[in-house]
Amino acid sequence: MHPRHWKHHHHHWDDGMRRGWILRWRLQRRIFFTLASAIVITVVTGALVLHSLGFAVHKPASHVAGGIFIAFFILWTFSRFMARRIASPMSEIERVAREIGAGNIHARIAIDRRMRMGEFPVLAHALNDMAERLEKQLSDQRALLATVSHEIRTPLARMRLLVEFARDEADEKRRTGHLDELDKEVVGVDALVSELLAASRIDFGALRRTELIAYDVAKQALERVGPPQTMIDDQSEGATFLGDATLVARAVGNLLENAKRHAGGAARMRILERGPRIAFEVEDDGPGFAPGEELQIFQPFYRGKQGDTSSVGLGLALVKRIAEAHGGRAYARNREGGGALVGIELARA
């Protein structure tokens, strides 16, 4: 790390420790005064009650003053001990929160016997759960980045090779063929980048929900992908739902693209109304799924177990994320008589 960056990081670390110490000190002081006030009020009230009942204490003034001093000293010591004991878990919580903020997402709060009182266990569990979710999310993003980097190298290498072939090719027809292949690779890379941008919108919660008509969404997706619109089986009776128009259109389009790429094209698209949800289902006449493959196809860049072992890319993984971002789910199953069905359900509101 650069010395200037280290100095800046160290400065923020010191600020965090100072703020943590101030927080603990204020908490201990508040607990101390609360306990002390409660005990003093209890003692004074008890003394007044005893005095009103005639239990007067006939002692020399020096003895009374000494007793009061000893009582207040014991009170102060006991209150301070209890305040530090109650506030001590805050040190562990503050330390772990500071470590997570500094980048150590593996830090966790040790929930021991000190943490088994009051709201501290709830706060500790919540912070540990947050750290686990962050760790899993970052791990998934690193794995996805590594896979995308690997997948994108292949078309880039082919593009460089095709450029060299086209540059050295004397035959105009063959050169045009190389350029057509180059254009396909560019389209593939562009589609991958578009899917990554769509996934980033979900990560940052940048959904713009508007009222959508289910039939119009399916119709526009079919116009973009290419199958005839006569394959739409609309059983939703013009139902509407709230969703991000761009992301929902991409999800339905990806269902059609998946059938086109891996099953020879879609056979039918069904639009169903299932209570509080709207479903889009794409059926095909392809080879179907191998046992256990129905869930795996929603993993990024999954390669099939059947005859088609080409990668599914990010298409169906993005479909699943879009469905979940709209309060629904993605699912797949084999059809009776052959073929497969892949669909999504989206919450209407």
C-alpha positions, -999 to 999 in steps of 0.1 A, spaced: 0 0 0 12 35 -8 25 54 23 0 82 16 -29 57 14 -16 39 45 -15 72 64 -50 80 53 -62 45 62 -44 47 95 -60 81 102 -95 66 96 -86 36 118 -76 59 146 -108 80 142 -128 48 143 -111 37 176 -116 71 191 -153 71 182 -156 36 196 -140 46 229 -163 77 231 -193 55 224 -184 30 251 -176 58 276 -209 75 270 -228 42 273 -210 34 306 -217 68 320 -254 66 310 -257 32 327 -238 43 357 -260 74 363 -291 54 357 -281 27 382 -268 52 407 -300 73 405 -322 43 409 -303 31 440 -301 66 455 -339 72 450 -346 37 465 -324 43 495 -337 79 501 -373 67 497 -367 38 521 -352 61 547 -381 86 545 -406 57 548 -387 43 578 -385 78 593 -422 84 588 -430 52 605 -410 62 636 -378 43 630 -355 72 638 -318 66 640 -302 80 672 -265 80 663 -238 107 665 -235 130 634 -200 117 627 -212 81 626 -241 91 603 -217 110 579 -193 81 579 -221 56 571 -234 78 543 -199 81 528 -193 44 530 -227 37 515 -221 61 486 -186 46 480 -201 11 478 -229 25 456 -204 42 433 -182 11 430 -211 -13 424 -227 10 398 -194 14 380 -188 -23 380 -223 -30 366 -220 -3 340 -187 -17 327 -201 -52 328 -233 -43 309 -214 -22 283 -184 -46 278 -201 -64 249 -202 -31 230 -164 -33 227 -166 -66 208 -194 -54 186 -176 -21 178 -143 -40 171 -159 -64 146 -179 -36 129 -147 -17 125 -129 -47 110 -157 -54 85 -156 -17 75 -118 -20 70 -124 -49 46 -121 -80 69 -154 -96 60 -144 -128 78 -146 -111 112 -174 -124 135 -187 -115 170 -180 -143 195 -213 -147 214 -201 -157 248 -217 -154 283 -211 -117 283 -234 -115 252 -264 -133 268 -281 -102 283 -304 -75 269 -304 -66 232 -267 -74 226 -273 -110 214 -298 -97 188 -274 -70 176 -246 -95 175 -266 -121 155 -277 -94 131 -242 -81 125 -229 -117 120 -257 -124 95 -249 -92 76 -212 -102 74 -221 -137 61 -243 -122 34 -216 -97 24 -190 -125 23 -212 -147 2 -222 -119 -22 -185 -109 -27 -175 -145 -32 -203 -149 -58 -192 -117 -75 -155 -128 -76 -165 -162 -91 -187 -145 -116 -160 -121 -126 -135 -149 -130 -159 -169 -152 -168 -138 -173 -132 -130 -178 -126 -166 -189 -156 -166 -212 -149 -133 -228 -113 -142 -236 -125 -168 -261 -145 -145 -284 -118 -118 -281 -91 -143 -292 -113 -154 -321 -120 -118 -331 -82 -111 -333 -77 -142 -354 -106 -133 -377 -92 -98 -382 -58 -113 -392 -75 -137 -416 -96 -109 -432 -65 -87 -435 -44 -114 -452 -73 -129 -473 -71 -121 -510 -105 -137 -519 -132 -111 -514 -159 -138 -507 -138 -155 -480 -129 -122 -465 -166 -113 -463 -172 -146 -445 -145 -138 -419 -160 -104 -414 -195 -120 -409 -180 -143 -382 -163 -113 -366 -196 -95 -365 -212 -125 -347 -185 -125 -321 -189 -88 -315 -227 -93 -311 -220 -120 -286 -197 -99 -265 -221 -70 -267 -249 -93 -254 -227 -104 -225 -219 -68 -215 -256 -59 -217 -265 -87 -194 -238 -77 -169 -251 -41 -170 -286 -55 -163 -273 -75 -134 -256 -44 -120 -290 -26 -120 -304 -54 -98 -274 -52 -75 -279 -15 -69 -317 -18 -67 -322 6 -97 -355 -9 -107 -381 15 -122 -415 -1 -118 -444 8 -140 -477 -9 -149 -471 -35 -176 -496 -55 -197 -485 -91 -197 -496 -98 -233 -477 -67 -246 -445 -79 -228 -447 -113 -245 -456 -98 -279 -426 -74 -278 -402 -102 -268 -414 -123 -297 -410 -94 -321 -374 -90 -309 -364 -127 -309 -382 -137 -341 -408 -165 -335 -443 -159 -348 -467 -142 -324 -493 -168 -331 -475 -191 -306 -487 -169 -277 -513 -187 -255 -526 -158 -234 -546 -171 -204 -542 -139 -183 -572 -121 -198 -553 -88 -202 -538 -89 -167 -514 -61 -157 -485 -61 -131 -459 -37 -118 -423 -43 -130 -393 -28 -146 -401 -28 -183 -365 -32 -195 -356 -60 -171 -389 -79 -176 -385 -77 -214 -350 -90 -211 -361 -119 -189 -389 -130 -212 -366 -125 -243 -339 -146 -226 -364 -174 -222 -371 -174 -259 -334 -170 -268 -326 -200 -246 -352 -222 -264 -339 -209 -298 -302 -217 -290 -305 -250 -272 -338 -266 -284 -343 -254 -320 -368 -227 -310 -398 -222 -289 -430 -241 -296 -454 -221 -274 -454 -192 -250 -480 -193 -223 -491 -163 -201 -509 -174 -169 -525 -156 -140 -518 -174 -107 -534 -154 -80 -510 -126 -70 -485 -136 -97 -481 -135 -135 -463 -164 -152 -445 -165 -185 -437 -200 -197 -418 -210 -228 -422 -246 -241 -399 -263 -267 -396 -296 -285 -360 -302 -277 -343 -331 -258 -354 -318 -224 -333 -318 -192 -311 -345 -177 -321 -356 -141 -312 -328 -117 -305 -303 -145 -336 -282 -139 -320 -261 -112 -284 -261 -126 -294 -243 -158 -299 -211 -138 -262 -211 -128 -240 -187 -148 -223 -203 -178 -237 -237 -171 -229 -264 -197 -256 -290 -204 -253 -327 -197 -272 -337 -228 -259 -336 -264 -257 -298 -264 -228 -288 -241 -226 -252 -252 -227 -226 -223 -260 -210 -214 -240 -178 -206 -256 -154 -182 -291 -156 -199 -310 -179 -175 -290 -168 -145 -301 -132 -152 -337 -145 -157 -336 -160 -122 -323 -128 -107 -349 -106 -124 -377 -129 -113 -365 -128 -77 -360 -90 -78 -398 -88 -88 -408 -110 -59 -411 -142 -79 -391 -172 -90 -377 -190 -121 -384 -227 -127 -378 -254 -153 -391 -289 -159 -395 -316 -186 -428 -317 -205 -448 -348 -208 -442 -363 -242 -408 -346 -247 -394 -312 -246 -388 -287 -218 -406 -259 -201 -388 -229 -186 -407 -201 -170 -408 -172 -145 -434 -160 -120 -435 -123 -112 -454 -106 -83 -482 -84 -97 -477 -57 -71 
